[in-house]
Amino acid sequence: MHFDVLVIGAGLSGLSAASLLAKRGLNVATIDKAYCPGGSCGAFKRGDAIFDQGSSMLFGWGEKGFNAHRFLFNCLEESITMIQHELLYCVHYDGRKVRFFPDIPRFIDEVSTLFPGQRESLVRFYGDMQTMYQHVIVENPSYTTPDEVDKKAALKSLLHHPLSYIRFLSYLNISAKTLLSKYFTDKAIFNFFDKLTSTYCYVTVEESPAILASVMFVDNHVGGSYYPAGSTLSLTGALEKVIEQNGSTMMAEREVVSILFNQGKPGGVLLDDGTVHTADQIIYSGTVWNLYGKLLPHNETTEQQRSWAQKQEPTYPSVVLYTLVDKDVVDELTLAVEMLVGRPDALDEQEVTAYIPSVDDRTICADDEHIILAIGPSFGSWDALDQKAYQQRKKQEIERLLAVLEKRFPSIREHLRHAELASPRTIQRFTLKNGGAVAGPKQKLGNHMFKRQHIRTDWDTLFCCGESTI
Ligand SMILES: Cc1cc2nc3c(=O)[nH]c(=O)nc-3n(C[C@H](O)[C@H](O)[C@H](O)COP(=O)(O)OP(=O)(O)OC[C@H]3O[C@@H](n4cnc5c(N)ncnc54)[C@H](O)[C@@H]3O)c2cc1C
């Protein structure tokens, strides 16, 4: 069949692109390998309990600041109920619990109990970052990627608050560590900030570009984090509804195995069942490694393009433990997101982010239950294992993660109703993320922003979106 636009991938990015185009009246087909849309933001059911596959803490919904998702739903004229987490989350760090209050002075009080000598530096640092965030992000919201920003509009914004913009742009090529060094003398506090950058961007402060970290540190408090009422399925389902109600098509359980060229330009796709579809434009939302390594024919790409893609360093592979537990396992002070830090001075497999979405949304499991997800890095290889060894390794991994959770939820083992694990292989199988890398290529200094895949490609009929891009 012929479409105006073919979208490869029905994760959040592909669904966003497809729904906006369908709303504009274009005839769009969105193709995904999985049986239901969502990608890393999908969900699955066991009995009556709903588990989010991956994403459970969503950003970009605030009234002010970075709020791209809110903007999207306004464009689509769709309503959605998002539950705002009262507190962004808490970090169990070095025997203490640090809560991320929306109110920055209160948060500084909390962090100062860990680093008493750094209180004044914290006040100065957050004061400066807040001013910059207000001038650059809140007063001049931009809903496009940096490579697509209109130069005239950018200049106008710059002239409005020149000092803040110059400061912001000076952070483009320095690390978060260099930025923090201007404020903090106690090296131990860098380890704390390391945990924040690794949760959000999967990088250390040394790797993290200051331009991204400076926004994220403040957005944590101003923008907040959210959960779609009824699970992440409500979010992806709302986008799917817009696509279908506007006459466009969702194609599930079909993998695009090749992008076909017509007169030197991408003009169609070949699916795994041998079907061919053509389109005027194609949008690809999968990984950059698969795009240049598998989907684009070798004779249409250059060695330079392929080796550039190959060199993009992946974020670490993850494991996810999905558990359903008796309600009493979770105490009243538990937040919907809690980060359990193993070692303050290093990232190891003891470091787990626990999502307990049923704290805020009581509709996703029975009254006497809670859902606890544990997500953490997995450093050992899962590739060479045969089926038996793989199942064995999964069992061991469940035990290992339960032991980590047990430190926070001591009665979890006795009150466990269901436990299952997604390994990096599972993540790859369901989302086509190479090696189970959680979030595409690392947003690492030297590999960030303009150095990533741009929205436009070298062909004017092929566009990209999603976590591999700028
Ligand atoms: C376990 C986990 C937990 C996470 N937690 C959070 C969180 O709490 N908060 C947060 O902000 N982010 C989180 N993330 C990251 C976030 O989920 C992703 O960055 C985001 O959802 C990516 O959306 P995307 O559309 O770019 O890609 P994806 O979600 O990866 O979607 C890409 C889709 O394209 C499909 N696809 C790719 N290639 C093809 C092809 N050739 N043919 C057919 N289909 C194809 C895949 O099947 C997939 O469905 C998490 C990620 C993981 C894995």
The ligand as a Gaussian input file, in Angstrom:
#p B3LYP/6-31G(d) Opt

LIG

0 1
 C       13.493000      -0.497000      31.644000
 C       13.415000       0.959000      31.246000
 C       12.988000       1.911000      32.174000
 C       12.902000       3.244000      31.824000
 N       12.432000       4.161000      32.732000
 C       12.258000       5.438000      32.361000
 C       11.605000       6.375000      33.205000
 O       11.137000       6.025000      34.287000
 N       11.464000       7.653000      32.780000
 C       11.925000       8.053000      31.542000
 O       11.777000       9.226000      31.205000
 N       12.512000       7.186000      30.712000
 C       12.682000       5.900000      31.078000
 N       13.217000       5.003000      30.206000
 C       13.603000       5.491000      28.879000
 C       12.349000       5.760000      28.032000
 O       11.434000       4.725000      28.216000
 C       12.729000       5.812000      26.588000
 O       13.746000       6.754000      26.395000
 C       11.550000       6.181000      25.675000
 O       10.373000       5.495000      26.017000
 C       12.011000       5.875000      24.286000
 O       10.983000       6.058000      23.344000
 P       11.333000       5.844000      21.831000
 O       10.071000       5.984000      21.078000
 O       12.470000       6.685000      21.435000
 O       11.908000       4.362000      21.729000
 P       11.305000       2.945000      22.146000
 O       10.447000       3.024000      23.319000
 O       12.502000       2.038000      22.189000
 O       10.394000       2.548000      20.924000
 C       10.914000       2.143000      19.697000
 C        9.897000       1.191000      19.083000
 O       10.261000       0.970000      17.746000
 C       10.071000      -0.380000      17.437000
 N       10.991000      -0.671000      16.338000
 C       12.294000      -0.337000      16.232000
 N       12.793000      -0.767000      15.075000
 C       11.779000      -1.371000      14.420000
 C       11.683000      -2.050000      13.187000
 N       12.736000      -2.193000      12.362000
 N       10.501000      -2.585000      12.840000
 C        9.403000      -2.469000      13.654000
 N        9.447000      -1.863000      14.840000
 C       10.614000      -1.318000      15.223000
 C       10.398000      -1.143000      18.711000
 O        9.745000      -2.374000      18.733000
 C        9.866000      -0.173000      19.774000
 O        8.547000      -0.466000      20.116000
 C       13.288000       3.647000      30.528000
 C       13.706000       2.689000      29.595000
 C       13.756000       1.353000      29.932000
 C       14.165000       0.330000      28.896000

